[in-house]
Structure formats: structure tokens, C-alpha cells
Amino acid sequence: RRARDRRTPGDQVTFIIDRNVNYTNVCVTDCDFCAFYRHPRDEEAYTLPKHVIFRKIEETLALGGTALLLQGGHHPNLRIEWYEDLFSSIKRRYPIHLHALSPSEVLHIAQYSKLTLDDTLDRLVAAGLDSIPGGGAEILVDRVRKLLNCYSKATADEWLDVMHEVHKAGLRTTATMMYGTVETDEERLEHMLRLRALQDETGGFTAFITWSYQPEHTERGGEEATGIDYLRTLAIARIVLDNFDNLQASWVTQGGKVGQLSLA
């Protein structure tokens, strides 16, 4: 609590009104903790057409929203031109902040479009990308990433390298941590320390968001961590990540009551 009060005194909290839109659930990485992805030929696979995304943006703006969080799977048939067309179309039509594409999505686009990371970022920014969310970090320890079958989508170093280049290009990003699978307490701490080191170097992270693994409908299964574990993890993050201006309360995964407690 003392760490929180030093950062934001007087019980103040900040928020934005945004909408999380998943533009596709098609993905070829097969992370075993994910209940969202579908293979390209699955019956439930989808890629949203532009008019559906536009409608969702209009609904967001009507409710006072100012930002669109746009993320999806690693679709094998979408090249950078698809994203350029979508982003530029959004920006021509709507006054909205485009917070889009996790580091692993950016790597995927670069690989499948046969581009360098720098060229990919330059083209996405020119098309309208404003900032990048911190998805796909999970735990930034390769032992854990290999056990979760997410090592192939991005190693810990690759995730951090993308964030470094994004910050160098002048964009801000968030950072995340999904815990409660196979990692140790020491590996959670290693994750935070690696984020802290990059923040010391670039200052490009706006916020840290942590949440517990959600086991329902996943290949991995298992149990969800407790609310107490969440509050303790967030408390440690407040101490370790003293160079982050914002720590976000994950009320979506933890529920309203734990979300309220986490604000303290």
C-alpha cells in the first residue's frame, strides 16, 4: 500500500474506455493454455470483415470510448498489406487510438510477409498503429515457454527485442504477465526484473497488467490460482516495477471484488 501511495497518492485511479476486438481467432501456434484459437479449417474459425470492425468502433465511440485494442491469432494467410488496409481504413474514418498487435503478432507478420522487424514496424505505424499491447509475454522465461508450447511464437528475448524496437521507434506499449501454470515464484520475479530492466533503458512501458491462467476449455486444463495469489503477485509487482507509472487491476479475469481490492 505504501508503494501504491508513493506512486499515486490520495486513492486516485485512472482509466480509459476502450474495446477489445479480436479480429481473428485463426492461429497456428497451438499454445496449450489458450481457449481462444482455432485452426484455419475449424468450423468456428473466423476473420472479421472490415464492416464488422467498423460497427464495433462506432459502438465504442458512442459510449465515450477513445481506444481500440485490436489483437488476434497468428493467421497464416494474412500479410502486412491486410493490416495496412485495415489500419488506414480505420484511421480515415474514426478518431480513435489504435492499440494493436502483440509482439508475437508483429513477429508473425514480419516472418510471413518476408520483411525485417524494422520495416514491418515502419509500415504499420505509417498505416495508423499508435501503440502496442503486451500480450504474448506469458512468463518471460524460456523454460516455461517451452512447457507451455509458446516458445515457437516468441522466445523471451524475441518478445523483449520487439518491445525495445517499438520503444526506440517512439511508440509506447504495455507489459503483461500470465501466471499460474508451471512457473516458480522465482520465475515470476525474473519476468518482472526483465521488464524493469527494459523500462530503465527505454521508459516505453505505460502500464503493467498481470492475470492468472484461465484453465476453462484449454488443452492444459488444471486449476486457476486464488484471488489471494493474485493480490500477492500484484503487490510484489508494485515493489519491483517501481519505474512503471501504472499497474492495471485485472477485474475481467479476477472479478469485481478482487478488482476493487487490487486498486489498493
C-alpha positions in Angstrom: 0.0 0.0 0.0 2.9 2.4 0.7 4.3 1.7 -2.7 1.0 2.4 -4.3 0.5 5.7 -2.3 4.0 6.9 -3.3 3.1 6.4 -7.0 -0.5 7.7 -6.9 -1.5 9.4 -3.6 -5.0 10.1 -2.4 -6.8 7.0 -3.5 -6.8 8.2 -7.1 -7.2 5.8 -10.0 -7.1 6.3 -13.8 -8.9 4.5 -16.5 -9.7 4.7 -20.2 -12.8 3.5 -22.1 -11.8 1.1 -24.8 -12.9 -2.0 -26.5 -11.1 -5.3 -27.1 -11.7 -6.6 -30.6 -10.3 -9.9 -31.7 -10.0 -9.6 -35.5 -9.3 -13.3 -36.0 -9.2 -16.5 -33.9 -7.2 -18.4 -36.6 -3.8 -19.3 -35.2 -1.1 -21.8 -35.9 0.9 -21.6 -32.7 -1.1 -24.1 -30.6 -0.3 -22.7 -27.1 -1.7 -25.2 -24.7 -3.1 -22.6 -22.3 -5.3 -20.9 -24.9 -9.0 -21.5 -25.3 -9.4 -18.8 -28.0 -7.5 -20.1 -31.0 -8.9 -22.2 -33.9 -7.1 -23.9 -36.7 -7.7 -22.4 -40.2 -10.2 -25.1 -41.3 -12.1 -25.4 -38.0 -15.8 -24.7 -38.1 -15.5 -22.0 -35.5 -12.6 -20.2 -37.2 -13.3 -16.5 -38.2 -11.7 -13.4 -39.5 -13.8 -10.3 -39.0 -14.6 -8.3 -42.2 -14.0 -4.5 -42.0 -17.6 -3.6 -41.8 -18.0 -5.6 -38.6 -14.9 -4.0 -37.0 -16.2 -0.5 -38.1 -19.5 -1.2 -36.4 -17.7 -2.2 -33.2 -15.7 1.0 -33.3 -18.8 3.1 -33.8 -20.5 1.4 -30.8 -17.3 2.2 -28.7 -17.3 5.8 -29.7 -21.0 6.2 -29.0 -20.2 5.1 -25.4 -17.4 7.6 -25.0 -14.6 5.2 -25.9 -11.3 6.6 -27.1 -9.2 3.5 -27.9 -9.5 0.2 -29.8 -7.4 -2.8 -28.5 -7.1 -5.0 -31.6 -5.5 -8.4 -31.3 -5.9 -11.8 -32.9 -4.3 -15.1 -33.7 -1.3 -15.9 -35.9 -3.2 -16.2 -39.1 -1.1 -17.9 -41.8 -2.8 -16.2 -44.7 -2.8 -12.5 -43.6 0.1 -10.5 -44.8 1.1 -7.0 -43.9 -1.0 -5.5 -46.7 -4.1 -6.8 -44.9 -3.2 -4.9 -41.8 -2.2 -1.7 -43.6 -5.5 -1.7 -45.4 -7.4 -2.2 -42.1 -5.5 0.3 -40.1 -5.6 3.0 -42.7 -9.3 2.4 -43.2 -9.9 2.8 -39.5 -7.9 6.0 -39.2 -9.6 7.6 -42.2 -13.0 7.1 -40.7 -12.6 7.3 -36.9 -10.9 9.5 -34.3 -9.7 6.5 -32.2 -6.4 5.4 -30.7 -5.2 2.2 -32.3 -3.6 -0.1 -29.6 -2.9 -3.2 -31.7 -0.9 -6.3 -32.3 1.1 -8.1 -29.6 4.9 -8.5 -30.1 4.4 -12.1 -31.3 1.8 -10.9 -33.9 4.3 -8.4 -35.2 7.0 -11.1 -35.5 4.5 -13.3 -37.2 3.5 -10.6 -39.7 7.2 -9.9 -40.4 8.0 -13.5 -41.0 5.1 -14.3 -43.2 5.5 -11.1 -45.2 9.2 -11.7 -45.6 10.1 -8.3 -44.0 12.5 -7.2 -41.4 11.1 -6.2 -38.0 12.1 -2.5 -38.6 10.3 -2.4 -42.0 7.2 -4.1 -40.5 7.0 -1.6 -37.7 7.6 1.4 -40.1 4.8 0.2 -42.4 2.3 -0.5 -39.5 3.0 2.9 -37.9 2.6 4.7 -41.3 -0.8 2.9 -41.6 -2.0 4.2 -38.2 -0.7 2.0 -35.4 -0.5 4.2 -32.3 0.7 1.8 -29.5 1.2 -1.9 -28.9 -0.3 -4.1 -26.1 1.8 -6.5 -24.1 0.1 -9.8 -25.0 2.1 -13.0 -25.5 4.5 -12.3 -22.7 3.1 -15.1 -20.5 6.3 -15.7 -18.4 9.5 -14.3 -19.9 11.5 -17.4 -19.1 12.2 -19.9 -21.9 11.9 -23.0 -19.7 8.3 -22.0 -19.0 7.6 -21.0 -22.6 8.7 -24.4 -23.9 6.5 -26.3 -21.4 3.5 -24.1 -22.5 4.2 -24.7 -26.2 4.5 -20.9 -26.8 8.3 -20.8 -27.3 7.9 -21.1 -31.1 5.7 -18.0 -31.3 8.3 -15.8 -29.5 11.1 -16.6 -27.2 11.6 -14.4 -24.1 14.4 -12.5 -25.8 12.3 -12.0 -29.0 9.4 -10.6 -27.1 11.7 -8.1 -25.3 13.5 -7.3 -28.5 10.3 -6.3 -30.3 9.4 -4.1 -27.3 12.8 -2.5 -27.4 12.5 -1.7 -31.1 8.9 -0.4 -30.7 10.0 1.9 -27.9 13.0 3.0 -30.0 10.6 3.9 -32.8 8.8 6.3 -30.4 5.7 4.1 -29.6 4.5 3.3 -26.1 3.5 -0.2 -25.1 2.1 -2.1 -22.1 3.6 -5.2 -20.5 1.7 -8.3 -19.2 2.3 -11.4 -17.2 0.1 -14.5 -17.2 1.0 -16.7 -14.1 -0.3 -19.8 -12.5 0.8 -22.6 -14.9 4.2 -24.2 -14.5 6.4 -21.3 -13.4 8.0 -20.9 -10.0 7.8 -17.9 -7.8 11.4 -17.1 -8.8 10.4 -17.2 -12.5 7.6 -14.7 -11.8 10.2 -12.4 -10.3 12.6 -13.0 -13.2 9.8 -11.9 -15.5 9.3 -8.7 -13.6 13.0 -7.9 -13.3 13.5 -8.3 -17.1 10.6 -5.8 -17.7 12.1 -3.5 -15.1 15.5 -3.6 -16.9 14.0 -2.7 -20.3 11.9 0.1 -18.7 15.1 1.5 -17.2 16.6 1.5 -20.6 13.7 2.9 -22.7 10.9 4.2 -20.5 8.5 2.9 -23.1 6.0 0.9 -21.0 2.9 2.8 -19.8 1.5 0.0 -17.6 1.9 -3.5 -16.2 -1.0 -5.9 -16.3 -1.0 -9.3 -14.7 -3.7 -12.0 -14.5 -4.0 -15.7 -13.6 -4.2 -18.5 -16.1 -7.8 -19.3 -17.1 -8.0 -23.0 -17.5 -11.5 -23.5 -18.8 -11.8 -25.0 -22.3 -8.0 -25.3 -22.6 -5.8 -28.2 -23.6 -3.7 -27.7 -20.5 -6.6 -27.7 -18.0 -5.9 -27.6 -14.3 -6.9 -25.1 -11.7 -7.0 -21.3 -11.5 -4.8 -19.5 -8.9 -6.6 -17.9 -6.0 -7.5 -14.3 -5.5 -5.0 -14.1 -2.7 -2.3 -15.2 -5.1 -3.3 -12.5 -7.5 -3.2 -9.8 -4.8 0.2 -11.0 -3.6 1.6 -11.1 -7.1 0.3 -7.6 -7.8 1.8 -6.4 -4.5 5.2 -7.7 -5.4 4.9 -6.1 -8.9 4.2 -2.7 -7.2 7.6 -3.0 -5.4 9.6 -4.5 -8.2 8.2 -2.3 -11.0 8.7 1.0 -9.3 9.6 2.5 -12.7 6.2 1.8 -14.1 3.7 4.7 -13.8 0.6 2.4 -13.9 -0.3 -1.1 -12.6 -3.6 -2.2 -14.0 -6.3 -4.1 -12.0 -7.5 -7.1 -13.9 -11.1 -7.1 -12.9 -12.1 -9.0 -16.1 -10.3 -12.2 -15.0 -10.3 -11.7 -11.3 -13.9 -10.4 -10.8 -15.2 -7.1 -9.4 -14.5 -7.7 -5.7 -10.8 -8.7 -6.2 -10.5 -6.0 -8.8 -11.6 -3.5 -6.2 -9.1 -4.8 -3.6 -6.3 -4.7 -6.2 -6.8 -0.9 -6.6 -5.4 -0.6 -3.0 
